[in-house]
Amino acid sequence: MKKPSLMGLLRRVHGDQEGSVSLETVLVLCAIAIPVLIVMIKWGWPMIKSYFQTGMQDLQSETTTAVQ
C-alpha cells in the first residue's frame, strides 16, 4: 500500500472544482451588497434616524398633551 503524501493531498485539493459555482455566486453577491450597505450607512441612515427621532418627539409631545 502506498503511503499518503502531503504533495498528493495538495494536488487532490487543488484540482477539486466542486463548489466553485457556489463560491463565485457568494462573491458576486458580496460585491453587490457591500457598496449598497456603504451607501445606506453613509446617506440613508441619517435620514432614517431623523425620521424616527421626529416620530419620537411627536409621540412624547402627544403624551404630555393627553396627560394634561
ABEGO torsion letter per residue (X at the ends): XBBBBAAAAAAAAAABABGAAAAAAAAAAAAAAAAAAAAAAAAAAAAAAAAAAAAAAAAAAAAAAAAX
